[in-house]
Amino acid sequence: MFSKPFLTLTALMTFGFASTFAQAGLINLVQNGEFENTGVKPGRWAPVGDVPHWYSGEGKIEIWAESFQWGKQKGSDGLATGQHAEITWRTDKVDKANIWTQFVIPKAFSYGSTALFSFDYQNRKSKGILGSVEVNGKEFASFSGSSAGSWSAMNLDVAGLSAGDNVRLLFQSQGGGSSGGHIDQVEFNVAVPIPGTVALVGLGLAGLGFSRRKK
């Protein structure tokens, strides 16, 4: 036999609440994906040893600040504002020419949903960029691209994740040394229930229970 709360929930869903439970919102799990939270003066670039939520095999990450550019290139938003990161500071060594960020899939993650991974990129003297999505220490998906002289968008769907998974987004430059690949606007969006929707359903359950008690 099912318990009464389960029967009550079933009754609610019968009266049109199923779609409410299906509703979800997207949250971006990448922090500082635009590299704005880094103290570099406008019009300058600098190798920074403490970029919040980002790490590098070189120990420092080259950050390009507001209005600094080569040729006609600016930040990926097309404006002479904002900051972005170069994947390499001064090396071609595979174990050092990289940067990465990491996070944990939240408990509220809707199992079976597809995560939306995206970022903007371009390369100077390098052949392009490549990288991987690692889950719990193992490579889960890989990507590569080349966009010489202009910003391009990379969009990837990542399926098969579960709540509690440890995720690392690793970016590498294909050569180029100190003139490697650049990235900006990094996002990793996952679906979670909308808090307001859950609260509304909770109120519906409470109201139905009150109505039953009155009878």
C-alpha positions in Angstrom: 0.0 0.0 0.0 1.2 3.5 -0.7 1.3 6.0 2.1 -1.3 8.9 2.2 1.3 11.6 1.3 2.1 9.7 -1.9 -1.5 9.4 -2.8 -2.0 13.1 -2.2 0.9 13.9 -4.4 -0.5 11.6 -7.1 -3.8 13.4 -6.9 -2.1 16.8 -7.3 -0.3 15.7 -10.3 -3.6 14.4 -11.8 -5.0 17.9 -11.4 -2.3 19.4 -13.6 0.7 19.8 -11.3 2.9 17.4 -13.3 4.2 20.2 -15.5 5.1 22.2 -12.4 7.5 19.5 -11.1 9.0 19.3 -14.5 10.0 23.0 -14.6 13.7 23.7 -13.9 16.1 26.6 -14.0 19.7 26.7 -15.2 22.5 27.7 -12.9 26.1 28.3 -14.1 28.6 26.4 -12.0 31.7 28.2 -13.3 32.8 31.0 -11.0 34.8 33.9 -12.5 34.3 32.5 -16.0 34.8 36.0 -17.4 38.0 36.5 -15.4 36.8 39.8 -14.0 37.6 39.2 -10.4 41.3 39.8 -10.9 43.2 43.0 -10.2 44.8 43.9 -13.5 45.0 47.6 -14.5 43.0 48.7 -17.6 45.1 48.7 -20.7 47.6 46.1 -19.2 48.2 42.4 -19.1 49.9 40.5 -16.3 50.7 36.9 -15.2 48.6 36.5 -12.1 49.3 33.9 -9.4 45.9 34.2 -7.7 43.0 34.1 -10.1 39.9 33.2 -8.1 38.6 29.7 -9.0 41.2 29.1 -11.7 44.5 27.2 -11.7 47.5 26.7 -14.1 50.3 24.2 -14.7 52.6 27.3 -14.9 51.5 28.6 -11.5 50.3 31.8 -13.0 47.6 32.8 -15.5 48.1 35.6 -18.0 45.1 38.0 -17.7 44.4 40.6 -20.3 42.6 43.6 -18.8 40.2 46.2 -20.1 41.1 47.8 -23.4 44.4 45.8 -23.8 44.5 44.2 -27.3 46.6 43.1 -30.2 45.7 44.4 -33.6 41.9 44.9 -33.6 41.2 42.2 -31.1 39.4 43.0 -27.8 37.4 41.0 -25.3 35.0 38.4 -26.7 32.0 40.7 -25.9 33.3 43.0 -28.7 33.9 45.9 -26.4 37.2 47.4 -25.0 36.1 46.4 -21.6 36.2 43.3 -19.4 39.0 40.8 -19.0 39.9 37.4 -20.5 42.6 34.8 -20.0 45.4 33.4 -22.2 45.8 29.7 -21.7 49.6 29.9 -21.7 51.9 32.4 -20.1 55.3 31.5 -21.6 55.6 27.7 -22.3 54.8 25.0 -24.8 55.2 22.1 -22.3 52.1 19.9 -22.4 52.0 19.5 -18.6 52.2 23.3 -18.0 50.5 24.9 -21.0 47.0 24.7 -19.5 44.5 26.3 -17.2 41.5 24.8 -15.4 38.6 25.3 -13.1 36.6 22.8 -11.1 33.4 22.4 -9.2 30.9 19.8 -7.8 27.5 19.0 -9.4 24.9 20.2 -6.8 22.5 17.8 -5.0 19.6 19.5 -6.6 20.8 18.6 -10.1 18.0 17.0 -12.2 19.4 13.5 -13.0 19.3 12.7 -16.6 19.6 16.4 -17.7 22.2 17.6 -20.1 24.7 20.2 -19.0 25.4 23.1 -21.4 29.1 23.8 -21.5 30.2 26.9 -23.5 33.0 29.4 -23.9 34.5 31.9 -26.4 38.0 31.3 -27.7 40.6 32.4 -30.3 44.3 31.7 -30.9 47.2 33.8 -32.0 50.4 31.9 -33.0 49.1 28.6 -31.7 47.3 26.1 -33.9 44.3 26.2 -31.7 43.0 25.1 -28.4 42.0 21.7 -27.0 40.8 20.4 -23.7 38.6 18.1 -21.8 35.8 17.7 -19.3 37.0 15.4 -16.5 34.5 13.8 -14.1 35.7 12.2 -10.9 39.3 12.3 -12.1 38.6 10.6 -15.5 38.3 12.2 -19.0 34.6 12.4 -19.8 34.5 14.4 -23.0 37.1 16.3 -25.1 37.0 19.3 -27.4 39.3 21.2 -29.9 39.0 24.2 -32.1 40.9 26.8 -34.1 39.9 30.4 -34.6 42.8 32.5 -35.7 42.4 36.3 -35.3 38.8 36.4 -34.1 36.6 35.2 -31.3 34.4 32.1 -31.9 32.0 30.3 -29.6 32.3 26.7 -28.5 29.1 25.0 -27.3 29.0 21.4 -26.0 26.3 19.2 -24.5 27.5 17.0 -21.6 25.2 14.2 -20.7 25.4 11.5 -18.1 26.3 13.6 -15.1 25.1 12.9 -11.5 24.7 15.0 -8.4 27.9 15.0 -6.4 30.2 14.5 -9.4 33.5 16.4 -9.3 34.1 18.2 -12.6 37.2 19.8 -14.0 37.3 21.9 -17.2 40.8 21.7 -18.6 42.0 24.1 -21.4 45.2 23.6 -23.3 47.0 25.5 -26.1 48.3 23.8 -29.2 51.7 25.4 -29.3 52.2 29.1 -29.5 54.2 29.5 -26.3 53.6 33.0 -24.9 51.2 33.7 -27.8 48.8 30.8 -27.4 45.0 30.5 -27.1 42.7 32.9 -25.3 39.3 32.1 -23.6 36.5 34.1 -22.1 32.8 33.7 -21.1 33.2 30.2 -19.7 29.9 28.7 -18.5 28.7 25.2 -17.4 25.0 25.4 -17.0 23.0 22.6 -15.3 19.3 22.2 -14.6 17.9 22.4 -11.1 14.3 22.8 -9.8 13.1 26.4 -9.5 12.9 27.1 -5.7 9.7 29.2 -6.2 8.0 26.4 -8.1 8.9 23.9 -5.4 7.5 26.2 -2.7 4.3 26.7 -4.7 3.8 22.9 -4.9 4.4 22.7 -1.2 1.7 25.3 -0.5 -0.6 23.3 -2.8 0.0 20.1 -0.7 -0.5 22.0 2.5 -3.8 23.5 1.2 -5.1 20.1 0.1 -4.3 18.6 3.5 -6.1 21.5 5.3 -9.2 21.0 3.0 -9.3 17.3 3.8 -9.1 18.0 7.6 -12.1 20.5 7.3 -14.2 17.7 5.9 
